[in-house]
Amino acid sequence: MTLEVMVLLAVAILLILLGIYLWTKGSSKEPFWEALFNVIGNILVWDLPVFTTFRAWSVFLWLIGFGTFIIFIWATISNWF
């Protein structure tokens, strides 16, 4: 595994863990779906990064983390061929 691929994996794991931490710090009254639709709505109208809650930031970091993880998997598989 090359250094770039390991950095991608480390960033993905860090973003996902930071998202979990922010989720626990956020308001327990805000459900996941409300935070997700808030994030998607802000992305669609180009309001980045104007998220108003910890849970919205958490979902945003999860989306970036999982996207980075998919790029990591794609980079690892492409190195095999």
C-alpha positions in Angstrom: 0.0 0.0 0.0 1.4 3.4 -0.9 1.6 6.4 1.3 -1.2 8.2 -0.5 -3.6 5.4 0.0 -2.8 5.0 3.7 -3.4 8.8 4.1 -6.8 8.4 2.5 -7.7 5.6 4.9 -6.5 7.6 7.9 -8.5 10.7 6.8 -11.6 8.6 6.3 -11.3 7.0 9.7 -10.6 10.4 11.4 -13.6 12.1 9.8 -15.9 9.2 10.7 -14.7 9.2 14.3 -15.0 13.0 14.6 -18.5 12.7 13.2 -19.4 10.2 15.9 -17.9 12.5 18.6 -20.0 15.5 17.3 -23.1 13.4 17.1 -22.8 12.6 20.9 -22.2 16.3 21.6 -25.3 17.4 19.6 -28.9 17.8 20.8 -30.5 14.4 21.5 -33.9 15.8 20.3 -32.7 16.3 16.7 -33.2 13.0 14.8 -30.8 11.7 12.2 -33.2 12.3 9.2 -33.7 15.9 10.1 -29.9 16.5 10.3 -29.4 14.6 7.0 -32.0 16.7 5.2 -30.6 19.8 6.7 -27.1 18.9 5.4 -28.4 17.9 1.9 -30.5 21.1 1.7 -27.5 23.3 2.6 -25.3 21.5 0.0 -27.9 21.9 -2.7 -28.3 25.7 -2.1 -24.5 26.1 -1.7 -24.7 27.2 2.0 -21.5 25.4 2.9 -20.4 25.4 5.7 -23.4 27.1 7.4 -24.6 24.2 9.5 -26.3 25.3 12.7 -26.0 22.1 14.8 -23.4 19.7 15.9 -25.5 16.9 14.4 -25.5 18.5 11.0 -21.8 18.9 11.1 -21.6 15.2 12.2 -23.6 14.0 9.2 -21.5 16.2 6.9 -18.3 14.7 8.2 -19.8 11.2 7.8 -20.6 11.9 4.2 -17.1 13.1 3.5 -15.6 10.3 5.5 -17.6 7.6 3.7 -16.8 9.2 0.4 -13.1 9.2 1.2 -13.4 5.6 2.2 -14.9 4.7 -1.1 -12.1 6.5 -2.9 -9.6 4.5 -0.7 -11.2 1.2 -1.8 -11.2 2.3 -5.4 -7.5 3.3 -5.2 -6.6 0.0 -3.5 -8.5 -2.1 -6.1 -7.0 -0.1 -9.0 -3.5 -0.8 -7.7 -4.2 -4.5 -8.1 -4.7 -4.3 -11.8 
